[in-house]
Amino acid sequence: MQTKPILVLGATGKTGSRIADRLEARSLPVRRGSRYAELPFDWSEPETWRPNLKDAGAVYISYYPDIAVPGAVETVSAFVEQARAAGVGKLVLLTGRGEHHAQRAEDVVRNSGVPFTIVRAAWFAQNFSEGALHAPILAGVLPMPGGDVLEPIVDVDDIADVAVAALSDDGHDGQLYEVTGPRLLSFAEMASALSAASGQPIAYVPISFEEFHGALKKDQGDMVADVLTGIARETLDGRNAHLADGVQRALGRAPRDFTIFADAAAREGAWAVAA
């Protein structure tokens, strides 16, 4: 039985909350890293890092708000050096597929001298149910740039399962798990699946990157708008329009289909206001 705590950063976020819950369900010791924890963790306050790293056996690294934020890679590098100095035995890093900032962060972890696993993820399905695109879906629209580009959108529950395996089971050291869903979908096809699951019509609305930025800026401010629009410009060019086998290699099963996510989110009331 593992006795050293597993530090889960972003423990109130989409991936971190699920990972922490799953680890605790396995009766593993978990230290939830967030600004609101009893022992606070804040990326912008390095003095909070060392107390969280003390005696930690492994760390799940999810950078908030995104690894594409200017200076994020340098911050992660400083944190990883502290983790190495603290004697952490394993790092599991979440990154984004097709993003050059993410690949720089991967190199930091890969060259740290600490055993590691990298989970490189496609776009999150949960962006529609608990993320930046939740409000538009409630309004009956899916406004996205990128036109007819195809995306193998991934269920965050699959990301969590892969990360938990890497943090708690043997055989994952040195692995890069590129995780996607089981098929390529256009945004129009995603809107159709969300319509069927939610019971209300949801229309895909093609928009420009400038319109995408403007909508995000209005709802979430300049920084989030800049970061998410930059990621969209970089990745919605067809570079990610292929499947990867990270879920299969890590877990020995197929990834969940987008319709499974949509049906489950609808049952849990994600779009109940619209209904």
C-alpha positions, 0 to 999 in steps of 0.5 A: 500500500502506498503511504506517501501522499499523492499531490494532485494539482488543480484539485478543483478542476476538471481533471484534478477533482476526478483524479483525487476522487479516484485515488481516494476511492482506492484508499490512497493518500491524497493531498489536494493542491488548490488555492482553497485547500487547507494547505494552499497551493498557488502557481503564482506563489512559489512559497506554497509549493514546498509545503505541498511537496513535503513527503509527496510520493508522486505529483499530478501536474496540471497548470492553471489556467493553461500551459500556454499562458506566457511564463507557464513553462518557466514556472513549471520548470521551477516547480519540477526542480523543487519536486526533484529536490524534495525527493518526489518519486513520480511526475504525471504531467497533463499537456495539450495535443499539438501545442508547442508550449505543451511540448516544451513543458513535456521536455522539462519533465522528461529531462528532470531526472524524475520518473514521469508519465506524460498525458497529452490530451485532445480537446475536452468533451467536458468543455461543453458541460462544465467549461467555457462552452457550457453557457453557449450550449445552454443557449442552444448554440455551439459557436466555434472557429475552425470550420469543418476541421475534425477533432477526436474529442476526449472524455475527461473521465478517460484522462482521469483514469489514465492519470490514476493508473500512471500515479498508482500502478506500475509499468507507466514510467517514461510513457507518453500517452496521447489520449483521444476519443475513439472517432473524429467528429466535426463541430456540427456532429458534436452539436447534433450529438448534444442536441440528441442528449439534451433534448433541445436543438443545438446549432453549430455556428461557424465563427471567426477566431476574432469572434471567438476571442470577443465572446470569450473576452466578454465572459471570461476576460482578456487572459482566458480569451487570449490563451484559448484563442491562441490554442484554437488558432494553433490546433484547429488547423487539422494537425490533430485530425487523427486518432491516438492510442493512449487510452488503449495502451494505458488502460487496455480498453477503448476510450469512451465515445462522445455520445456516452459523455453527452448522455451521461452529462444530460442525465446529471443535469448539465443542461437542465436549465435549457431543458 
